[in-house]
Each structure stands twice: as structure tokens, then as C-alpha cells.
Amino acid sequence: MASAVSCSCRSCLFDCRAALKIRPSYSKAQARAAQCCMFLRRYDECIDLCDKMLVASPTDKISLELRAQAVAGKVSLVEQNSPLVCVLN
């Protein structure tokens, strides 16, 4: 089931990107694309999309929350991939 949802999000993201090529300021496509990026763990792209939405609407609660989640996800991903260092005294 997760694979079907993931596939659906990739397809939706593809459609949103196409819409944004035609009209870059299309807020609904930006929001949907950011949500899909978050689900697909494409945190950098999600953050970029949220930043674009926040330029148009700096106090948009949904964009702010989604951006914060993407930043937290990115930090978590970096922490998971960083090597552990043991310090012995």
C-alpha cells in the first residue's frame, strides 16, 4: 500500500512541476508539490517551495509548519547518516 501512495505522490509532484512551469506563482500547485516532497522525503525541494510560498504570504501557517517539518526531517536525515564518533577518556 505504501508503494501505491508513494507512486501517487511522485505522479502528483510531476503534475505540479508541470503546472508551475506554466505558471510559477500557482499557489495550489506549490502547496501540493511541497506536501508531496515532504512525503517523499525530498526535504530540500520542500523547503525551497515553502520559501517561495512564504514570499507571497509570509505569515501562512501551513507553509511555515511544513517548512519547519522539512527542516526537522533534513536534520534527522543528516544525523542518521553521520558517522558515530566515540571518545574514550
N, C-alpha and C positions, 0 to 999 in steps of 0.2 A: 504494500500500500504506500509506503514512504517513497518508493521509486516512482510511482504514478504521480504523486504530489510534486516531487522534485522535477519530473519531466514537465508537468503542467506549469510550474514556476519558470522553468527555462523558456518554455514557449511564450509565456506571458511577458517575460523580460525581453525576448526577441521582438515581440509586437510593440512593446513600449518604446524600445530603442528606435524602431521604425517610425513610430508616431513622433518621437522627439527630433528625428532628423527633419521631418516636415515642419514641425512647429516646436522649437526648443523650449518655449515657455509654457507648454501644455502641462498645467499643474497636476491634473489627474494622472497623466502618464508618468510624470516624475514621481508622484507618491506611490503608484503601483510598482514602478520599477524599483524604487528604494525598498519597498516591502519584500519584493522577490529577491533582491540582492541580500537582504538580511536573512531570509530563509535559506538561501543558497550559500551563506557564509562568505559572501563577496563584500567584506566589510569596507574596503577602500572605496569601492564604487558606491556603496550605500551612503557613506559619509559625503562623498562628492555630490551625490544627488540631493541629500539633505541640505548641504551648504547652498546649493542653487535655489532650493525652495525657501530657505531662510533669508536669502537676499530679497526675495519678493515679499516675504511675510516673516519678519524677524521674531515675532512672538508666537508663531504657530506651534501649539503644544505638541501635536503629533510629530511634526518634523524634529522638534527638539528631543522628544523622547526616543524616537527611532535613531537619531544620531547618537544619543548617549548609549543606547544599546549596542550600536555598531562599534563605537569606540571601546566599550567594555568587552565585546566579543573579540575585537582585534587584540586587545591587551592579553586576554585569556589565551588566545591562539599563540601569541608570541611567547608567553610564559610556558605553554605546553611544549613548544619546540626548542626552547633554550636548554642548553646542557646544564646538568646539575653540577655544582662545584662544592666539594666537601673541604672544609677547612679543619685540619687537625691541630690541636694545641699540644 
